[in-house]
């Protein structure tokens, strides 16, 4: 499955809906989406990971680098992260720099 990203302005924040597998073959799509999101008025960027099936090391690296580059100007967060993807993000240390909410957290609230 390829990767698809939809960008929506939600007033207070910019929403990126990610569908598919984020890997080295399509990392440029996420780079472009994040770049586009920084051109909108909101300083908060929320990545909806409900339909993000998998992410590899290149995707994790991009998220980390994006947070570093955006620090002080934009706030990046991950929402509705599947447990399998969340485990990888926690192990990699990405969650030390980017706020993450899992699907399990949403359903237990």
C-alpha positions as CSV (number, residue, x, y, z in Angstrom):
1,X,0.0,0.0,0.0
2,X,1.2,3.4,-0.9
3,X,1.1,6.5,1.4
4,X,-1.6,9.2,1.2
5,X,-1.7,12.4,3.2
6,X,-4.6,14.8,3.4
7,X,-4.0,18.3,4.9
8,X,-6.8,20.1,6.6
9,X,-6.9,23.5,8.3
10,X,-8.9,23.0,11.5
11,X,-8.7,26.6,12.9
12,X,-6.5,26.1,15.9
13,X,-4.4,23.5,14.3
14,X,-3.4,21.9,11.0
15,X,-4.4,18.2,10.6
16,X,-2.4,15.7,8.5
17,X,-4.3,12.5,8.0
18,X,-1.8,9.8,7.1
19,X,-2.9,6.6,5.4
20,X,-0.7,3.6,4.6
21,X,3.0,2.8,5.1
22,X,5.6,5.5,5.8
23,X,8.9,4.3,4.5
24,X,11.9,5.3,2.4
25,X,10.0,4.9,-0.8
26,X,7.5,7.6,0.0
27,X,9.2,9.7,2.7
28,X,9.1,12.7,0.3
29,X,5.3,12.8,0.6
30,X,5.5,13.3,4.4
31,X,8.3,15.9,3.9
32,X,6.1,17.8,1.5
33,X,3.0,17.6,3.7
34,X,4.9,18.9,6.7
35,X,6.4,21.7,4.7
36,X,2.9,22.6,3.4
37,X,1.6,22.6,6.9
38,X,4.1,25.2,8.0
39,X,2.8,27.5,5.4
40,X,-0.7,27.6,7.0
41,X,-1.6,30.0,9.8
42,X,-1.7,27.5,12.7
43,X,1.4,26.8,14.7
44,X,0.1,23.4,15.9
45,X,0.4,20.5,13.5
46,X,-1.4,17.3,14.4
47,X,-0.6,14.1,12.6
48,X,-3.6,11.7,12.7
49,X,-2.1,8.2,12.6
50,X,-5.4,6.3,12.7
51,X,-4.6,4.7,9.3
52,X,-0.8,4.7,9.5
53,X,-0.2,1.0,9.2
54,X,3.6,1.1,9.6
55,X,6.6,3.3,9.8
56,X,10.3,2.5,9.3
57,X,13.5,4.1,10.5
58,X,13.5,6.7,7.8
59,X,10.0,7.8,8.8
60,X,11.0,8.0,12.5
61,X,14.1,10.0,11.6
62,X,11.9,12.4,9.6
63,X,9.5,13.0,12.5
64,X,12.4,13.6,14.8
65,X,14.2,15.9,12.4
66,X,11.0,17.8,11.7
67,X,10.4,18.4,15.4
68,X,13.9,19.7,15.9
69,X,13.6,22.0,12.9
70,X,10.1,23.2,14.0
71,X,11.0,23.7,17.7
72,X,10.0,27.1,18.9
73,X,7.9,27.8,15.9
74,X,5.5,24.9,15.6
75,X,4.1,22.3,17.9
76,X,4.0,18.8,16.4
77,X,1.9,16.0,17.9
78,X,0.8,12.5,16.9
79,X,-2.8,11.3,17.5
80,X,-4.6,8.0,17.3
81,X,-1.4,6.0,16.9
82,X,-1.9,2.2,16.5
83,X,-0.3,0.1,19.3
84,X,2.2,-1.6,16.9
85,X,3.4,1.8,15.6
86,X,3.4,3.4,19.1
87,X,5.7,0.7,20.4
88,X,8.2,1.4,17.7
89,X,8.0,5.2,18.3
90,X,8.5,4.7,22.0
91,X,11.5,2.3,21.5
92,X,13.1,4.7,19.1
93,X,12.8,7.7,21.5
94,X,10.6,9.8,19.2
95,X,8.1,10.2,22.0
96,X,10.6,12.0,24.1
97,X,10.4,14.9,21.6
98,X,6.9,14.6,20.1
99,X,3.7,14.2,22.1
100,X,1.9,11.0,21.2
101,X,-1.6,9.7,22.0
102,X,-2.5,6.1,21.1
103,X,-5.8,4.7,19.9
104,X,-6.0,2.7,23.2
105,X,-5.7,5.9,25.2
106,X,-8.6,7.5,23.2
107,X,-10.9,4.5,23.7
108,X,-10.1,4.2,27.5
109,X,-10.9,7.9,28.0
